[in-house]
């Protein structure tokens, strides 16, 4: 749930950088990564959280199999 806040913060920072870049007299292509960096970081946080959640569910399921096998 906390990783969703990373995406929201990334959106706010991206809006700030886009606004600043559009106010420049000349559009600079070398700083185009500035708005997309925070969004990418937030997306990576969401992806890692999703993968860790799936992994912990799989570990929990495998532990259940181990105890079922030991009990029989």
C-alpha positions in Angstrom: 0.0 0.0 0.0 2.9 2.4 0.8 4.3 1.9 -2.7 1.2 3.5 -4.2 2.3 6.7 -2.5 5.6 6.5 -4.4 3.6 6.6 -7.7 1.6 9.6 -6.4 4.8 11.4 -5.4 6.3 10.6 -8.8 3.3 12.1 -10.6 3.6 15.3 -8.6 7.4 15.6 -9.3 6.7 14.8 -13.0 4.1 17.5 -13.3 6.6 20.0 -11.7 9.3 19.1 -14.1 7.0 19.2 -17.1 5.7 22.6 -16.1 9.3 23.9 -15.6 10.4 22.4 -18.9 7.5 23.9 -20.8 8.3 27.4 -19.4 11.9 27.3 -20.8 12.4 29.5 -23.8 14.0 26.6 -25.7 13.0 23.0 -25.2 16.0 20.9 -24.1 16.0 17.3 -25.1 18.9 16.4 -22.7 16.6 16.9 -19.7 13.6 14.9 -21.0 14.4 12.2 -18.5 13.5 14.4 -15.5 9.8 13.9 -15.6 10.0 10.2 -16.4 12.6 9.3 -13.7 10.3 9.6 -10.7 7.5 7.8 -12.6 9.8 5.0 -13.4 11.0 4.7 -9.8 7.4 4.5 -8.6 6.5 1.9 -11.2 9.6 -0.2 -10.2 8.5 0.1 -6.5 5.0 -1.2 -7.4 6.5 -4.1 -9.5 8.9 -5.1 -6.7 6.1 -5.0 -4.1 3.9 -7.2 -6.4 6.7 -9.7 -6.9 7.5 -9.9 -3.2 3.8 -10.5 -2.4 3.6 -13.3 -4.9 6.8 -14.9 -3.6 5.6 -14.8 0.0 2.3 -16.4 -1.0 4.3 -19.2 -2.8 6.6 -19.7 0.2 3.5 -19.9 2.5 2.0 -22.5 0.2 5.2 -24.5 0.0 5.5 -24.5 3.8 2.0 -25.8 4.1 2.9 -28.7 1.7 6.0 -29.5 3.8 4.0 -29.8 7.1 1.3 -31.8 5.4 4.0 -34.2 4.1 5.7 -34.5 7.5 2.4 -35.2 9.2 1.6 -38.2 7.1 
